[in-house]
Protein backbone atom coordinates (compact mmCIF):
# COMPACT_ATOMS: atom_id res chain seq x y z
CA UNK A 1 0.00 0.00 0.00
CA UNK A 2 1.52 3.32 -1.04
CA UNK A 3 1.43 6.50 1.06
CA UNK A 4 1.74 9.14 -1.64
CA UNK A 5 -0.54 11.82 -0.25
CA UNK A 6 0.30 11.51 3.42
CA UNK A 7 1.84 9.36 6.10
CA UNK A 8 -1.37 7.71 7.20
CA UNK A 9 -4.11 6.63 4.83
CA UNK A 10 -7.76 6.12 5.76
CA UNK A 11 -7.14 2.44 6.51
CA UNK A 12 -4.44 3.20 9.10
CA UNK A 13 -1.43 2.23 6.97
CA UNK A 14 1.78 4.21 7.54
CA UNK A 15 4.96 4.79 5.52
CA UNK A 16 8.41 5.36 7.00
CA UNK A 17 11.96 6.24 6.04
CA UNK A 18 14.53 3.92 7.61
CA UNK A 19 18.23 4.85 7.51
CA UNK A 20 19.88 2.31 9.80
CA UNK A 21 19.35 -1.23 11.03
CA UNK A 22 15.69 -1.21 9.92
CA UNK A 23 16.78 -0.83 6.28
CA UNK A 24 17.48 -4.57 6.47
CA UNK A 25 14.11 -6.34 6.06
CA UNK A 26 15.12 -9.13 8.46
CA UNK A 27 15.67 -6.58 11.26
CA UNK A 28 12.36 -4.87 10.44
CA UNK A 29 10.57 -8.26 10.55
CA UNK A 30 12.30 -9.13 13.84
CA UNK A 31 11.03 -5.89 15.39
CA UNK A 32 7.51 -5.95 13.97
CA UNK A 33 6.78 -9.68 13.76
CA UNK A 34 9.09 -11.36 16.26
CA UNK A 35 11.40 -13.13 13.80
CA UNK A 36 13.50 -12.55 10.71
CA UNK A 37 11.60 -15.10 8.64
CA UNK A 38 7.99 -14.15 7.96
CA UNK A 39 5.38 -15.80 5.75
CA UNK A 40 5.32 -14.54 2.16
CA UNK A 41 1.88 -12.98 2.78
CA UNK A 42 3.37 -10.77 5.52
CA UNK A 43 6.44 -9.84 3.44
CA UNK A 44 4.17 -8.77 0.56
CA UNK A 45 2.43 -6.23 2.81
CA UNK A 46 5.58 -4.08 2.78
CA UNK A 47 7.70 -2.52 0.06
CA UNK A 48 11.28 -1.30 0.54
CA UNK A 49 12.44 1.33 -1.97
CA UNK A 50 15.75 3.22 -1.95
CA UNK A 51 15.27 6.88 -1.07
CA UNK A 52 17.08 10.08 -0.08
CA UNK A 53 16.27 12.40 2.82
CA UNK A 54 17.63 15.92 2.33
CA UNK A 55 18.55 18.23 5.20
CA UNK A 56 19.68 15.56 7.64
CA UNK A 57 22.97 13.90 8.56
CA UNK A 58 23.45 10.26 9.71
CA UNK A 59 26.09 9.46 12.33
CA UNK A 60 27.02 6.47 14.45
CA UNK A 61 25.68 6.51 18.00
CA UNK A 62 28.51 6.23 20.54
CA UNK A 63 29.10 2.64 21.71
CA UNK A 64 26.20 1.32 19.62
CA UNK A 65 25.59 -0.71 16.45
CA UNK A 66 23.04 1.76 15.09
CA UNK A 67 22.94 5.35 13.79
CA UNK A 68 20.97 8.47 14.50
CA UNK A 69 20.09 11.37 12.25
CA UNK A 70 19.93 15.05 13.07
CA UNK A 71 18.92 18.04 11.00
CA UNK A 72 21.73 19.43 8.84
CA UNK A 73 20.89 21.47 5.74
CA UNK A 74 24.22 20.57 4.08
CA UNK A 75 23.74 16.79 4.12
CA UNK A 76 21.48 14.04 2.86
CA UNK A 77 20.82 10.51 4.06
CA UNK A 78 20.40 7.37 1.94
CA UNK A 79 17.80 4.94 3.24
CA UNK A 80 14.67 2.94 2.50
CA UNK A 81 11.14 4.19 2.00
CA UNK A 82 8.95 1.46 3.49
CA UNK A 83 5.20 1.09 2.97
CA UNK A 84 2.44 -0.98 4.53
CA UNK A 85 3.15 -0.24 8.20
CA UNK A 86 0.19 -0.68 10.51
CA UNK A 87 -0.55 1.13 13.76
CA UNK A 88 0.67 -2.01 15.57
CA UNK A 89 3.94 -1.90 13.58
CA UNK A 90 4.40 1.77 14.49
CA UNK A 91 3.84 1.03 18.18
CA UNK A 92 6.52 -1.67 18.09
CA UNK A 93 8.87 0.66 16.22
CA UNK A 94 8.27 3.43 18.80
CA UNK A 95 9.19 0.99 21.57
CA UNK A 96 12.23 -0.30 19.65
CA UNK A 97 13.56 3.22 18.97
CA UNK A 98 12.95 4.36 22.54
CA UNK A 99 13.14 7.78 24.12
CA UNK A 100 16.42 8.61 22.31
CA UNK A 101 14.35 9.29 19.19
CA UNK A 102 11.42 11.42 18.09
CA UNK A 103 9.16 10.28 15.26
CA UNK A 104 8.60 13.09 12.75
CA UNK A 105 6.80 13.55 9.46
CA UNK A 106 9.21 14.39 6.62
CA UNK A 107 9.50 14.35 2.81
CA UNK A 108 11.83 11.93 1.02
CA UNK A 109 12.65 11.36 -2.62
CA UNK A 110 12.38 7.79 -3.86
CA UNK A 111 15.34 6.93 -6.08
CA UNK A 112 14.60 6.02 -9.69
CA UNK A 113 18.26 4.93 -9.99
CA UNK A 114 20.76 4.18 -7.22
CA UNK A 115 24.30 5.46 -7.76
CA UNK A 116 27.51 4.58 -5.93
CA UNK A 117 28.21 4.64 -2.18
CA UNK A 118 28.87 8.39 -2.27
CA UNK A 119 25.51 8.97 -3.99
CA UNK A 120 27.05 9.88 -7.34
CA UNK A 121 24.71 8.73 -10.07
CA UNK A 122 21.56 8.78 -7.93
CA UNK A 123 18.49 9.79 -9.91
CA UNK A 124 15.77 11.13 -7.66
CA UNK A 125 12.16 10.37 -8.43
CA UNK A 126 8.87 11.16 -6.76
CA UNK A 127 8.72 12.99 -3.42
CA UNK A 128 6.84 11.09 -0.73
CA UNK A 129 5.72 11.80 2.81
CA UNK A 130 6.98 9.43 5.48
CA UNK A 131 7.74 9.16 9.16
CA UNK A 132 11.32 9.06 10.41
CA UNK A 133 13.01 8.64 13.79
CA UNK A 134 15.29 11.61 14.58
CA UNK A 135 17.96 11.23 17.24
CA UNK A 136 17.50 13.67 20.13
CA UNK A 137 20.95 13.56 21.77
CA UNK A 138 23.29 15.08 19.20
CA UNK A 139 26.20 15.04 21.67
CA UNK A 140 26.04 11.20 21.67
CA UNK A 141 26.75 10.94 17.95
CA UNK A 142 30.23 10.21 16.63
CA UNK A 143 31.69 12.36 13.88
CA UNK A 144 31.60 9.27 11.68
CA UNK A 145 29.09 7.92 9.16
CA UNK A 146 27.31 4.67 10.05
CA UNK A 147 28.17 1.81 7.65
CA UNK A 148 25.32 -0.48 6.50
CA UNK A 149 27.65 -3.07 4.93
CA UNK A 150 29.72 -3.33 8.13
CA UNK A 151 26.47 -3.84 10.07
CA UNK A 152 25.39 -6.61 7.66
CA UNK A 153 28.77 -8.39 7.92
CA UNK A 154 29.46 -7.99 11.62
CA UNK A 155 26.19 -7.47 13.52
CA UNK A 156 23.16 -8.70 11.54
CA UNK A 157 23.12 -12.23 13.02
CA UNK A 158 22.86 -10.80 16.52
CA UNK A 159 20.13 -8.34 15.59
CA UNK A 160 17.91 -10.97 13.97
CA UNK A 161 17.96 -13.64 16.68
CA UNK A 162 14.70 -14.19 18.52
CA UNK A 163 14.01 -11.69 21.29
CA UNK A 164 17.21 -9.66 20.85
CA UNK A 165 15.81 -6.44 19.43
CA UNK A 166 13.74 -5.69 22.54
CA UNK A 167 16.23 -6.77 25.25
CA UNK A 168 17.13 -3.20 26.27
CA UNK A 169 13.82 -1.53 25.43
CA UNK A 170 11.94 0.22 28.21
CA UNK A 171 8.17 -0.02 27.59
CA UNK A 172 7.68 3.09 29.73
CA UNK A 173 9.90 5.22 27.43
CA UNK A 174 9.03 4.74 23.74
CA UNK A 175 9.99 7.24 21.06
CA UNK A 176 8.05 10.48 21.23
CA UNK A 177 5.89 11.56 18.33
CA UNK A 178 6.22 15.12 17.06
C-alpha positions as CSV (number, residue, x, y, z in Angstrom):
1,X,0.0,0.0,0.0
2,X,1.5,3.3,-1.0
3,X,1.4,6.5,1.1
4,X,1.7,9.1,-1.6
5,X,-0.5,11.8,-0.2
6,X,0.3,11.5,3.4
7,X,1.8,9.4,6.1
8,X,-1.4,7.7,7.2
9,X,-4.1,6.6,4.8
10,X,-7.8,6.1,5.8
11,X,-7.1,2.4,6.5
12,X,-4.4,3.2,9.1
13,X,-1.4,2.2,7.0
14,X,1.8,4.2,7.5
15,X,5.0,4.8,5.5
16,X,8.4,5.4,7.0
17,X,12.0,6.2,6.0
18,X,14.5,3.9,7.6
19,X,18.2,4.8,7.5
20,X,19.9,2.3,9.8
21,X,19.3,-1.2,11.0
22,X,15.7,-1.2,9.9
23,X,16.8,-0.8,6.3
24,X,17.5,-4.6,6.5
25,X,14.1,-6.3,6.1
26,X,15.1,-9.1,8.5
27,X,15.7,-6.6,11.3
28,X,12.4,-4.9,10.4
29,X,10.6,-8.3,10.5
30,X,12.3,-9.1,13.8
31,X,11.0,-5.9,15.4
32,X,7.5,-5.9,14.0
33,X,6.8,-9.7,13.8
34,X,9.1,-11.4,16.3
35,X,11.4,-13.1,13.8
36,X,13.5,-12.5,10.7
37,X,11.6,-15.1,8.6
38,X,8.0,-14.2,8.0
39,X,5.4,-15.8,5.7
40,X,5.3,-14.5,2.2
41,X,1.9,-13.0,2.8
42,X,3.4,-10.8,5.5
43,X,6.4,-9.8,3.4
44,X,4.2,-8.8,0.6
45,X,2.4,-6.2,2.8
46,X,5.6,-4.1,2.8
47,X,7.7,-2.5,0.1
48,X,11.3,-1.3,0.5
49,X,12.4,1.3,-2.0
50,X,15.7,3.2,-1.9
51,X,15.3,6.9,-1.1
52,X,17.1,10.1,-0.1
53,X,16.3,12.4,2.8
54,X,17.6,15.9,2.3
55,X,18.6,18.2,5.2
56,X,19.7,15.6,7.6
57,X,23.0,13.9,8.6
58,X,23.5,10.3,9.7
59,X,26.1,9.5,12.3
60,X,27.0,6.5,14.4
61,X,25.7,6.5,18.0
62,X,28.5,6.2,20.5
63,X,29.1,2.6,21.7
64,X,26.2,1.3,19.6
65,X,25.6,-0.7,16.4
66,X,23.0,1.8,15.1
67,X,22.9,5.4,13.8
68,X,21.0,8.5,14.5
69,X,20.1,11.4,12.2
70,X,19.9,15.1,13.1
71,X,18.9,18.0,11.0
72,X,21.7,19.4,8.8
73,X,20.9,21.5,5.7
74,X,24.2,20.6,4.1
75,X,23.7,16.8,4.1
76,X,21.5,14.0,2.9
77,X,20.8,10.5,4.1
78,X,20.4,7.4,1.9
79,X,17.8,4.9,3.2
80,X,14.7,2.9,2.5
81,X,11.1,4.2,2.0
82,X,8.9,1.5,3.5
83,X,5.2,1.1,3.0
84,X,2.4,-1.0,4.5
85,X,3.1,-0.2,8.2
86,X,0.2,-0.7,10.5
87,X,-0.5,1.1,13.8
88,X,0.7,-2.0,15.6
89,X,3.9,-1.9,13.6
90,X,4.4,1.8,14.5
91,X,3.8,1.0,18.2
92,X,6.5,-1.7,18.1
93,X,8.9,0.7,16.2
94,X,8.3,3.4,18.8
95,X,9.2,1.0,21.6
96,X,12.2,-0.3,19.7
97,X,13.6,3.2,19.0
98,X,13.0,4.4,22.5
99,X,13.1,7.8,24.1
100,X,16.4,8.6,22.3
101,X,14.3,9.3,19.2
102,X,11.4,11.4,18.1
103,X,9.2,10.3,15.3
104,X,8.6,13.1,12.7
105,X,6.8,13.5,9.5
106,X,9.2,14.4,6.6
107,X,9.5,14.4,2.8
108,X,11.8,11.9,1.0
109,X,12.6,11.4,-2.6
110,X,12.4,7.8,-3.9
111,X,15.3,6.9,-6.1
112,X,14.6,6.0,-9.7
113,X,18.3,4.9,-10.0
114,X,20.8,4.2,-7.2
115,X,24.3,5.5,-7.8
116,X,27.5,4.6,-5.9
117,X,28.2,4.6,-2.2
118,X,28.9,8.4,-2.3
119,X,25.5,9.0,-4.0
120,X,27.1,9.9,-7.3
121,X,24.7,8.7,-10.1
122,X,21.6,8.8,-7.9
123,X,18.5,9.8,-9.9
124,X,15.8,11.1,-7.7
125,X,12.2,10.4,-8.4
126,X,8.9,11.2,-6.8
127,X,8.7,13.0,-3.4
128,X,6.8,11.1,-0.7
129,X,5.7,11.8,2.8
130,X,7.0,9.4,5.5
131,X,7.7,9.2,9.2
132,X,11.3,9.1,10.4
133,X,13.0,8.6,13.8
134,X,15.3,11.6,14.6
135,X,18.0,11.2,17.2
136,X,17.5,13.7,20.1
137,X,20.9,13.6,21.8
138,X,23.3,15.1,19.2
139,X,26.2,15.0,21.7
140,X,26.0,11.2,21.7
141,X,26.7,10.9,17.9
142,X,30.2,10.2,16.6
143,X,31.7,12.4,13.9
144,X,31.6,9.3,11.7
145,X,29.1,7.9,9.2
146,X,27.3,4.7,10.0
147,X,28.2,1.8,7.6
148,X,25.3,-0.5,6.5
149,X,27.6,-3.1,4.9
150,X,29.7,-3.3,8.1
151,X,26.5,-3.8,10.1
152,X,25.4,-6.6,7.7
153,X,28.8,-8.4,7.9
154,X,29.5,-8.0,11.6
155,X,26.2,-7.5,13.5
156,X,23.2,-8.7,11.5
157,X,23.1,-12.2,13.0
158,X,22.9,-10.8,16.5
159,X,20.1,-8.3,15.6
160,X,17.9,-11.0,14.0
161,X,18.0,-13.6,16.7
162,X,14.7,-14.2,18.5
163,X,14.0,-11.7,21.3
164,X,17.2,-9.7,20.9
165,X,15.8,-6.4,19.4
166,X,13.7,-5.7,22.5
167,X,16.2,-6.8,25.2
168,X,17.1,-3.2,26.3
169,X,13.8,-1.5,25.4
170,X,11.9,0.2,28.2
171,X,8.2,0.0,27.6
172,X,7.7,3.1,29.7
173,X,9.9,5.2,27.4
174,X,9.0,4.7,23.7
175,X,10.0,7.2,21.1
176,X,8.1,10.5,21.2
177,X,5.9,11.6,18.3
178,X,6.2,15.1,17.1
